Amino acid sequence: MFAKFDLESEILKEHSKKNTIRLARWVGHDAGRFALLMNLFLGHDAQCARRASWIMTYCIEKHPNLAVPWIQKLIAQCLQTNAHDAIQRNVMRSLQFVNIPRGKQGIVVNAGFEILQSVRSSIAAKAFSMTVLANIANREPDLKKELILVLEEILAYPGTAGLHSRARHVLKKELLP
């Protein structure tokens, strides 16, 4: 398709779902290619990082284990104060497909709650955070109680229909017996 060193130019060539899927297929389950993508995601070119984050979501959805070595860097990137909404949204969207290792759960949980309770986070980032937190909470009963309280609080106050819908879904389908 194209050489590894051309990944950045291929990402910047066109911003479309077709190109995103094409590049995600090129990365596939190859950890070396995924590392190239992640270096662009973590790099200094904001436009390339945003586009790389979209490709990353497709890669992680198909091959969740690719994300495991990168979890700390993913979280650090999405919690930066100047992080674009696409970065935060795509990191949390990606993590909902990953079985977060026990040693990384703390940083993911802290990030999820921070995003969920932040006024600057988008509705989509908050919705994906709910799912990530619910996935972890289903293995950690103490977290389940805390998440239920936060979701009930979200439902008790005016908010967007999308956020309320996800909160109800997570409560009914994923947390409550």
PyMOL CGO cylinders between C-alpha atoms (Angstrom):
from pymol import cmd
from pymol.cgo import CYLINDER

trace = [
    CYLINDER, 0.00, 0.00, 0.00, 2.66, 2.52, 1.11, 0.3, 1, 1, 1, 1, 1, 1,
    CYLINDER, 2.66, 2.52, 1.11, 5.88, 2.62, 3.10, 0.3, 1, 1, 1, 1, 1, 1,
    CYLINDER, 5.88, 2.62, 3.10, 5.88, 3.01, 6.89, 0.3, 1, 1, 1, 1, 1, 1,
    CYLINDER, 5.88, 3.01, 6.89, 7.64, 6.34, 6.74, 0.3, 1, 1, 1, 1, 1, 1,
    CYLINDER, 7.64, 6.34, 6.74, 4.77, 7.76, 4.67, 0.3, 1, 1, 1, 1, 1, 1,
    CYLINDER, 4.77, 7.76, 4.67, 2.13, 7.24, 7.38, 0.3, 1, 1, 1, 1, 1, 1,
    CYLINDER, 2.13, 7.24, 7.38, 2.09, 10.89, 8.43, 0.3, 1, 1, 1, 1, 1, 1,
    CYLINDER, 2.09, 10.89, 8.43, 1.63, 12.14, 4.87, 0.3, 1, 1, 1, 1, 1, 1,
    CYLINDER, 1.63, 12.14, 4.87, -1.08, 9.54, 4.28, 0.3, 1, 1, 1, 1, 1, 1,
    CYLINDER, -1.08, 9.54, 4.28, -2.90, 10.71, 7.43, 0.3, 1, 1, 1, 1, 1, 1,
    CYLINDER, -2.90, 10.71, 7.43, -2.67, 14.35, 6.41, 0.3, 1, 1, 1, 1, 1, 1,
    CYLINDER, -2.67, 14.35, 6.41, -3.56, 13.67, 2.77, 0.3, 1, 1, 1, 1, 1, 1,
    CYLINDER, -3.56, 13.67, 2.77, -7.29, 13.36, 3.35, 0.3, 1, 1, 1, 1, 1, 1,
    CYLINDER, -7.29, 13.36, 3.35, -9.62, 13.63, 6.34, 0.3, 1, 1, 1, 1, 1, 1,
    CYLINDER, -9.62, 13.63, 6.34, -12.32, 11.10, 5.57, 0.3, 1, 1, 1, 1, 1, 1,
    CYLINDER, -12.32, 11.10, 5.57, -13.77, 7.92, 6.97, 0.3, 1, 1, 1, 1, 1, 1,
    CYLINDER, -13.77, 7.92, 6.97, -12.57, 6.06, 3.89, 0.3, 1, 1, 1, 1, 1, 1,
    CYLINDER, -12.57, 6.06, 3.89, -8.96, 7.12, 4.46, 0.3, 1, 1, 1, 1, 1, 1,
    CYLINDER, -8.96, 7.12, 4.46, -9.26, 6.45, 8.20, 0.3, 1, 1, 1, 1, 1, 1,
    CYLINDER, -9.26, 6.45, 8.20, -10.46, 2.89, 7.62, 0.3, 1, 1, 1, 1, 1, 1,
    CYLINDER, -10.46, 2.89, 7.62, -7.81, 2.33, 4.92, 0.3, 1, 1, 1, 1, 1, 1,
    CYLINDER, -7.81, 2.33, 4.92, -5.04, 3.37, 7.30, 0.3, 1, 1, 1, 1, 1, 1,
    CYLINDER, -5.04, 3.37, 7.30, -6.51, 1.34, 10.17, 0.3, 1, 1, 1, 1, 1, 1,
    CYLINDER, -6.51, 1.34, 10.17, -6.46, -1.72, 7.91, 0.3, 1, 1, 1, 1, 1, 1,
    CYLINDER, -6.46, -1.72, 7.91, -2.83, -1.00, 7.06, 0.3, 1, 1, 1, 1, 1, 1,
    CYLINDER, -2.83, -1.00, 7.06, -1.95, -0.88, 10.77, 0.3, 1, 1, 1, 1, 1, 1,
    CYLINDER, -1.95, -0.88, 10.77, -4.03, -4.00, 11.45, 0.3, 1, 1, 1, 1, 1, 1,
    CYLINDER, -4.03, -4.00, 11.45, -2.76, -6.02, 14.42, 0.3, 1, 1, 1, 1, 1, 1,
    CYLINDER, -2.76, -6.02, 14.42, 0.90, -5.10, 13.79, 0.3, 1, 1, 1, 1, 1, 1,
    CYLINDER, 0.90, -5.10, 13.79, 2.34, -3.64, 17.02, 0.3, 1, 1, 1, 1, 1, 1,
    CYLINDER, 2.34, -3.64, 17.02, 5.18, -1.94, 15.13, 0.3, 1, 1, 1, 1, 1, 1,
    CYLINDER, 5.18, -1.94, 15.13, 2.80, -0.14, 12.79, 0.3, 1, 1, 1, 1, 1, 1,
    CYLINDER, 2.80, -0.14, 12.79, 0.58, 0.71, 15.74, 0.3, 1, 1, 1, 1, 1, 1,
    CYLINDER, 0.58, 0.71, 15.74, 3.62, 2.26, 17.46, 0.3, 1, 1, 1, 1, 1, 1,
    CYLINDER, 3.62, 2.26, 17.46, 4.18, 4.45, 14.39, 0.3, 1, 1, 1, 1, 1, 1,
    CYLINDER, 4.18, 4.45, 14.39, 0.56, 5.57, 14.60, 0.3, 1, 1, 1, 1, 1, 1,
    CYLINDER, 0.56, 5.57, 14.60, 0.82, 6.22, 18.33, 0.3, 1, 1, 1, 1, 1, 1,
    CYLINDER, 0.82, 6.22, 18.33, 3.96, 8.31, 17.87, 0.3, 1, 1, 1, 1, 1, 1,
    CYLINDER, 3.96, 8.31, 17.87, 2.00, 10.52, 15.47, 0.3, 1, 1, 1, 1, 1, 1,
    CYLINDER, 2.00, 10.52, 15.47, -0.91, 10.62, 17.93, 0.3, 1, 1, 1, 1, 1, 1,
    CYLINDER, -0.91, 10.62, 17.93, 1.46, 11.68, 20.71, 0.3, 1, 1, 1, 1, 1, 1,
    CYLINDER, 1.46, 11.68, 20.71, 3.43, 14.07, 18.47, 0.3, 1, 1, 1, 1, 1, 1,
    CYLINDER, 3.43, 14.07, 18.47, 3.41, 17.85, 18.22, 0.3, 1, 1, 1, 1, 1, 1,
    CYLINDER, 3.41, 17.85, 18.22, 1.31, 18.20, 15.04, 0.3, 1, 1, 1, 1, 1, 1,
    CYLINDER, 1.31, 18.20, 15.04, -2.20, 18.77, 16.41, 0.3, 1, 1, 1, 1, 1, 1,
    CYLINDER, -2.20, 18.77, 16.41, -3.99, 18.04, 13.16, 0.3, 1, 1, 1, 1, 1, 1,
    CYLINDER, -3.99, 18.04, 13.16, -2.08, 14.80, 12.64, 0.3, 1, 1, 1, 1, 1, 1,
    CYLINDER, -2.08, 14.80, 12.64, -2.72, 13.79, 16.27, 0.3, 1, 1, 1, 1, 1, 1,
    CYLINDER, -2.72, 13.79, 16.27, -6.48, 14.31, 15.91, 0.3, 1, 1, 1, 1, 1, 1,
    CYLINDER, -6.48, 14.31, 15.91, -6.61, 12.26, 12.73, 0.3, 1, 1, 1, 1, 1, 1,
    CYLINDER, -6.61, 12.26, 12.73, -4.36, 9.57, 14.18, 0.3, 1, 1, 1, 1, 1, 1,
    CYLINDER, -4.36, 9.57, 14.18, -6.73, 9.31, 17.16, 0.3, 1, 1, 1, 1, 1, 1,
    CYLINDER, -6.73, 9.31, 17.16, -9.60, 8.45, 14.84, 0.3, 1, 1, 1, 1, 1, 1,
    CYLINDER, -9.60, 8.45, 14.84, -7.54, 5.74, 13.14, 0.3, 1, 1, 1, 1, 1, 1,
    CYLINDER, -7.54, 5.74, 13.14, -6.49, 4.51, 16.57, 0.3, 1, 1, 1, 1, 1, 1,
    CYLINDER, -6.49, 4.51, 16.57, -10.11, 3.88, 17.56, 0.3, 1, 1, 1, 1, 1, 1,
    CYLINDER, -10.11, 3.88, 17.56, -10.65, 1.55, 14.63, 0.3, 1, 1, 1, 1, 1, 1,
    CYLINDER, -10.65, 1.55, 14.63, -7.41, -0.30, 15.35, 0.3, 1, 1, 1, 1, 1, 1,
    CYLINDER, -7.41, -0.30, 15.35, -8.17, -0.76, 19.05, 0.3, 1, 1, 1, 1, 1, 1,
    CYLINDER, -8.17, -0.76, 19.05, -11.77, -1.79, 18.41, 0.3, 1, 1, 1, 1, 1, 1,
    CYLINDER, -11.77, -1.79, 18.41, -10.52, -4.65, 16.21, 0.3, 1, 1, 1, 1, 1, 1,
    CYLINDER, -10.52, -4.65, 16.21, -7.37, -5.41, 18.25, 0.3, 1, 1, 1, 1, 1, 1,
    CYLINDER, -7.37, -5.41, 18.25, -7.88, -4.20, 21.86, 0.3, 1, 1, 1, 1, 1, 1,
    CYLINDER, -7.88, -4.20, 21.86, -4.59, -5.62, 23.13, 0.3, 1, 1, 1, 1, 1, 1,
    CYLINDER, -4.59, -5.62, 23.13, -2.68, -3.09, 21.02, 0.3, 1, 1, 1, 1, 1, 1,
    CYLINDER, -2.68, -3.09, 21.02, -3.75, -0.40, 23.49, 0.3, 1, 1, 1, 1, 1, 1,
    CYLINDER, -3.75, -0.40, 23.49, -2.51, -2.06, 26.68, 0.3, 1, 1, 1, 1, 1, 1,
    CYLINDER, -2.51, -2.06, 26.68, 1.13, -0.87, 26.56, 0.3, 1, 1, 1, 1, 1, 1,
    CYLINDER, 1.13, -0.87, 26.56, -0.06, 2.64, 25.67, 0.3, 1, 1, 1, 1, 1, 1,
    CYLINDER, -0.06, 2.64, 25.67, -2.75, 3.16, 28.32, 0.3, 1, 1, 1, 1, 1, 1,
    CYLINDER, -2.75, 3.16, 28.32, -0.76, 5.59, 30.49, 0.3, 1, 1, 1, 1, 1, 1,
    CYLINDER, -0.76, 5.59, 30.49, 0.23, 7.71, 27.50, 0.3, 1, 1, 1, 1, 1, 1,
    CYLINDER, 0.23, 7.71, 27.50, -3.33, 7.65, 26.15, 0.3, 1, 1, 1, 1, 1, 1,
    CYLINDER, -3.33, 7.65, 26.15, -4.69, 8.91, 29.47, 0.3, 1, 1, 1, 1, 1, 1,
    CYLINDER, -4.69, 8.91, 29.47, -1.98, 11.58, 29.80, 0.3, 1, 1, 1, 1, 1, 1,
    CYLINDER, -1.98, 11.58, 29.80, -2.73, 12.82, 26.29, 0.3, 1, 1, 1, 1, 1, 1,
    CYLINDER, -2.73, 12.82, 26.29, -6.48, 13.06, 26.81, 0.3, 1, 1, 1, 1, 1, 1,
    CYLINDER, -6.48, 13.06, 26.81, -6.18, 14.88, 30.14, 0.3, 1, 1, 1, 1, 1, 1,
    CYLINDER, -6.18, 14.88, 30.14, -3.94, 17.67, 28.86, 0.3, 1, 1, 1, 1, 1, 1,
    CYLINDER, -3.94, 17.67, 28.86, -5.67, 20.99, 29.42, 0.3, 1, 1, 1, 1, 1, 1,
    CYLINDER, -5.67, 20.99, 29.42, -5.27, 21.98, 25.77, 0.3, 1, 1, 1, 1, 1, 1,
    CYLINDER, -5.27, 21.98, 25.77, -6.34, 18.58, 24.39, 0.3, 1, 1, 1, 1, 1, 1,
    CYLINDER, -6.34, 18.58, 24.39, -8.77, 18.83, 21.50, 0.3, 1, 1, 1, 1, 1, 1,
    CYLINDER, -8.77, 18.83, 21.50, -12.17, 17.23, 22.06, 0.3, 1, 1, 1, 1, 1, 1,
    CYLINDER, -12.17, 17.23, 22.06, -11.40, 14.62, 19.40, 0.3, 1, 1, 1, 1, 1, 1,
    CYLINDER, -11.40, 14.62, 19.40, -8.41, 13.38, 21.41, 0.3, 1, 1, 1, 1, 1, 1,
    CYLINDER, -8.41, 13.38, 21.41, -10.39, 12.95, 24.62, 0.3, 1, 1, 1, 1, 1, 1,
    CYLINDER, -10.39, 12.95, 24.62, -13.39, 11.45, 22.84, 0.3, 1, 1, 1, 1, 1, 1,
    CYLINDER, -13.39, 11.45, 22.84, -11.34, 8.97, 20.81, 0.3, 1, 1, 1, 1, 1, 1,
    CYLINDER, -11.34, 8.97, 20.81, -9.18, 7.86, 23.74, 0.3, 1, 1, 1, 1, 1, 1,
    CYLINDER, -9.18, 7.86, 23.74, -12.24, 7.08, 25.86, 0.3, 1, 1, 1, 1, 1, 1,
    CYLINDER, -12.24, 7.08, 25.86, -14.05, 5.50, 22.91, 0.3, 1, 1, 1, 1, 1, 1,
    CYLINDER, -14.05, 5.50, 22.91, -11.03, 3.24, 22.35, 0.3, 1, 1, 1, 1, 1, 1,
    CYLINDER, -11.03, 3.24, 22.35, -10.70, 2.24, 25.99, 0.3, 1, 1, 1, 1, 1, 1,
    CYLINDER, -10.70, 2.24, 25.99, -14.24, 0.91, 26.11, 0.3, 1, 1, 1, 1, 1, 1,
    CYLINDER, -14.24, 0.91, 26.11, -13.02, -2.04, 23.99, 0.3, 1, 1, 1, 1, 1, 1,
    CYLINDER, -13.02, -2.04, 23.99, -9.99, -2.79, 26.19, 0.3, 1, 1, 1, 1, 1, 1,
    CYLINDER, -9.99, -2.79, 26.19, -9.86, -5.11, 29.17, 0.3, 1, 1, 1, 1, 1, 1,
    CYLINDER, -9.86, -5.11, 29.17, -7.92, -2.68, 31.36, 0.3, 1, 1, 1, 1, 1, 1,
    CYLINDER, -7.92, -2.68, 31.36, -5.23, -4.51, 33.35, 0.3, 1, 1, 1, 1, 1, 1,
    CYLINDER, -5.23, -4.51, 33.35, -5.61, -4.23, 37.12, 0.3, 1, 1, 1, 1, 1, 1,
    CYLINDER, -5.61, -4.23, 37.12, -2.39, -2.18, 37.46, 0.3, 1, 1, 1, 1, 1, 1,
    CYLINDER, -2.39, -2.18, 37.46, -3.71, 0.46, 35.02, 0.3, 1, 1, 1, 1, 1, 1,
    CYLINDER, -3.71, 0.46, 35.02, -7.27, 0.64, 36.33, 0.3, 1, 1, 1, 1, 1, 1,
    CYLINDER, -7.27, 0.64, 36.33, -6.55, 3.41, 38.82, 0.3, 1, 1, 1, 1, 1, 1,
    CYLINDER, -6.55, 3.41, 38.82, -5.38, 5.95, 36.26, 0.3, 1, 1, 1, 1, 1, 1,
    CYLINDER, -5.38, 5.95, 36.26, -8.20, 5.04, 33.89, 0.3, 1, 1, 1, 1, 1, 1,
    CYLINDER, -8.20, 5.04, 33.89, -10.82, 5.33, 36.64, 0.3, 1, 1, 1, 1, 1, 1,
    CYLINDER, -10.82, 5.33, 36.64, -9.46, 8.70, 37.78, 0.3, 1, 1, 1, 1, 1, 1,
    CYLINDER, -9.46, 8.70, 37.78, -9.46, 9.97, 34.19, 0.3, 1, 1, 1, 1, 1, 1,
    CYLINDER, -9.46, 9.97, 34.19, -12.97, 8.63, 33.56, 0.3, 1, 1, 1, 1, 1, 1,
    CYLINDER, -12.97, 8.63, 33.56, -14.41, 10.37, 36.60, 0.3, 1, 1, 1, 1, 1, 1,
    CYLINDER, -14.41, 10.37, 36.60, -12.50, 13.57, 35.81, 0.3, 1, 1, 1, 1, 1, 1,
    CYLINDER, -12.50, 13.57, 35.81, -13.94, 13.63, 32.28, 0.3, 1, 1, 1, 1, 1, 1,
    CYLINDER, -13.94, 13.63, 32.28, -17.40, 12.66, 33.49, 0.3, 1, 1, 1, 1, 1, 1,
    CYLINDER, -17.40, 12.66, 33.49, -17.50, 15.51, 36.00, 0.3, 1, 1, 1, 1, 1, 1,
    CYLINDER, -17.50, 15.51, 36.00, -15.74, 18.16, 33.89, 0.3, 1, 1, 1, 1, 1, 1,
    CYLINDER, -15.74, 18.16, 33.89, -17.72, 21.02, 32.38, 0.3, 1, 1, 1, 1, 1, 1,
    CYLINDER, -17.72, 21.02, 32.38, -15.25, 21.28, 29.48, 0.3, 1, 1, 1, 1, 1, 1,
    CYLINDER, -15.25, 21.28, 29.48, -15.56, 17.64, 28.37, 0.3, 1, 1, 1, 1, 1, 1,
    CYLINDER, -15.56, 17.64, 28.37, -17.89, 16.86, 25.48, 0.3, 1, 1, 1, 1, 1, 1,
    CYLINDER, -17.89, 16.86, 25.48, -21.04, 14.79, 25.82, 0.3, 1, 1, 1, 1, 1, 1,
    CYLINDER, -21.04, 14.79, 25.82, -19.43, 12.03, 23.72, 0.3, 1, 1, 1, 1, 1, 1,
    CYLINDER, -19.43, 12.03, 23.72, -16.31, 11.88, 25.91, 0.3, 1, 1, 1, 1, 1, 1,
    CYLINDER, -16.31, 11.88, 25.91, -18.52, 11.70, 29.00, 0.3, 1, 1, 1, 1, 1, 1,
    CYLINDER, -18.52, 11.70, 29.00, -20.68, 8.97, 27.46, 0.3, 1, 1, 1, 1, 1, 1,
    CYLINDER, -20.68, 8.97, 27.46, -17.66, 6.85, 26.53, 0.3, 1, 1, 1, 1, 1, 1,
    CYLINDER, -17.66, 6.85, 26.53, -16.22, 7.45, 30.01, 0.3, 1, 1, 1, 1, 1, 1,
    CYLINDER, -16.22, 7.45, 30.01, -19.39, 5.99, 31.53, 0.3, 1, 1, 1, 1, 1, 1,
    CYLINDER, -19.39, 5.99, 31.53, -18.93, 2.79, 29.56, 0.3, 1, 1, 1, 1, 1, 1,
    CYLINDER, -18.93, 2.79, 29.56, -15.21, 2.53, 30.39, 0.3, 1, 1, 1, 1, 1, 1,
    CYLINDER, -15.21, 2.53, 30.39, -15.98, 3.04, 34.08, 0.3, 1, 1, 1, 1, 1, 1,
    CYLINDER, -15.98, 3.04, 34.08, -18.83, 0.50, 33.96, 0.3, 1, 1, 1, 1, 1, 1,
    CYLINDER, -18.83, 0.50, 33.96, -16.55, -2.08, 32.34, 0.3, 1, 1, 1, 1, 1, 1,
    CYLINDER, -16.55, -2.08, 32.34, -14.07, -1.70, 35.20, 0.3, 1, 1, 1, 1, 1, 1,
    CYLINDER, -14.07, -1.70, 35.20, -16.80, -1.45, 37.85, 0.3, 1, 1, 1, 1, 1, 1,
    CYLINDER, -16.80, -1.45, 37.85, -18.22, -4.80, 36.85, 0.3, 1, 1, 1, 1, 1, 1,
    CYLINDER, -18.22, -4.80, 36.85, -14.97, -6.32, 38.13, 0.3, 1, 1, 1, 1, 1, 1,
    CYLINDER, -14.97, -6.32, 38.13, -14.57, -3.96, 41.11, 0.3, 1, 1, 1, 1, 1, 1,
    CYLINDER, -14.57, -3.96, 41.11, -17.67, -3.88, 43.36, 0.3, 1, 1, 1, 1, 1, 1,
    CYLINDER, -17.67, -3.88, 43.36, -16.51, -0.82, 45.36, 0.3, 1, 1, 1, 1, 1, 1,
    CYLINDER, -16.51, -0.82, 45.36, -16.23, 1.23, 42.19, 0.3, 1, 1, 1, 1, 1, 1,
    CYLINDER, -16.23, 1.23, 42.19, -19.66, 0.05, 41.07, 0.3, 1, 1, 1, 1, 1, 1,
    CYLINDER, -19.66, 0.05, 41.07, -21.31, 1.76, 44.06, 0.3, 1, 1, 1, 1, 1, 1,
    CYLINDER, -21.31, 1.76, 44.06, -19.47, 5.03, 43.41, 0.3, 1, 1, 1, 1, 1, 1,
    CYLINDER, -19.47, 5.03, 43.41, -20.31, 5.00, 39.70, 0.3, 1, 1, 1, 1, 1, 1,
    CYLINDER, -20.31, 5.00, 39.70, -23.98, 4.30, 40.38, 0.3, 1, 1, 1, 1, 1, 1,
    CYLINDER, -23.98, 4.30, 40.38, -24.09, 7.35, 42.68, 0.3, 1, 1, 1, 1, 1, 1,
    CYLINDER, -24.09, 7.35, 42.68, -22.47, 9.59, 40.06, 0.3, 1, 1, 1, 1, 1, 1,
    CYLINDER, -22.47, 9.59, 40.06, -24.79, 8.38, 37.29, 0.3, 1, 1, 1, 1, 1, 1,
    CYLINDER, -24.79, 8.38, 37.29, -27.86, 8.86, 39.48, 0.3, 1, 1, 1, 1, 1, 1,
    CYLINDER, -27.86, 8.86, 39.48, -26.63, 12.39, 40.22, 0.3, 1, 1, 1, 1, 1, 1,
    CYLINDER, -26.63, 12.39, 40.22, -26.28, 13.07, 36.47, 0.3, 1, 1, 1, 1, 1, 1,
    CYLINDER, -26.28, 13.07, 36.47, -29.84, 11.86, 35.94, 0.3, 1, 1, 1, 1, 1, 1,
    CYLINDER, -29.84, 11.86, 35.94, -31.15, 14.04, 38.79, 0.3, 1, 1, 1, 1, 1, 1,
    CYLINDER, -31.15, 14.04, 38.79, -30.07, 17.28, 37.11, 0.3, 1, 1, 1, 1, 1, 1,
    CYLINDER, -30.07, 17.28, 37.11, -30.96, 18.82, 33.76, 0.3, 1, 1, 1, 1, 1, 1,
    CYLINDER, -30.96, 18.82, 33.76, -28.64, 17.72, 31.01, 0.3, 1, 1, 1, 1, 1, 1,
    CYLINDER, -28.64, 17.72, 31.01, -28.61, 16.58, 27.44, 0.3, 1, 1, 1, 1, 1, 1,
    CYLINDER, -28.61, 16.58, 27.44, -30.83, 13.76, 26.27, 0.3, 1, 1, 1, 1, 1, 1,
    CYLINDER, -30.83, 13.76, 26.27, -27.77, 11.86, 25.03, 0.3, 1, 1, 1, 1, 1, 1,
    CYLINDER, -27.77, 11.86, 25.03, -25.98, 12.00, 28.35, 0.3, 1, 1, 1, 1, 1, 1,
    CYLINDER, -25.98, 12.00, 28.35, -29.09, 10.99, 30.28, 0.3, 1, 1, 1, 1, 1, 1,
    CYLINDER, -29.09, 10.99, 30.28, -29.76, 8.16, 27.82, 0.3, 1, 1, 1, 1, 1, 1,
    CYLINDER, -29.76, 8.16, 27.82, -26.25, 6.74, 28.21, 0.3, 1, 1, 1, 1, 1, 1,
    CYLINDER, -26.25, 6.74, 28.21, -26.44, 7.06, 32.01, 0.3, 1, 1, 1, 1, 1, 1,
    CYLINDER, -26.44, 7.06, 32.01, -29.76, 5.16, 32.08, 0.3, 1, 1, 1, 1, 1, 1,
    CYLINDER, -29.76, 5.16, 32.08, -28.39, 2.52, 29.70, 0.3, 1, 1, 1, 1, 1, 1,
    CYLINDER, -28.39, 2.52, 29.70, -25.23, 1.99, 31.75, 0.3, 1, 1, 1, 1, 1, 1,
    CYLINDER, -25.23, 1.99, 31.75, -27.23, 1.77, 34.97, 0.3, 1, 1, 1, 1, 1, 1,
    CYLINDER, -27.23, 1.77, 34.97, -29.81, -0.68, 33.65, 0.3, 1, 1, 1, 1, 1, 1,
    CYLINDER, -29.81, -0.68, 33.65, -27.77, -2.87, 31.32, 0.3, 1, 1, 1, 1, 1, 1,
    CYLINDER, -27.77, -2.87, 31.32, -24.32, -2.83, 32.88, 0.3, 1, 1, 1, 1, 1, 1,
    CYLINDER, -24.32, -2.83, 32.88, -24.48, -2.01, 36.58, 0.3, 1, 1, 1, 1, 1, 1,
    CYLINDER, -24.48, -2.01, 36.58, -27.80, -2.91, 38.15, 0.3, 1, 1, 1, 1, 1, 1,
    CYLINDER, -27.80, -2.91, 38.15, -28.84, -6.56, 38.45, 0.3, 1, 1, 1, 1, 1, 1,
]
cmd.load_cgo(trace, "trace")
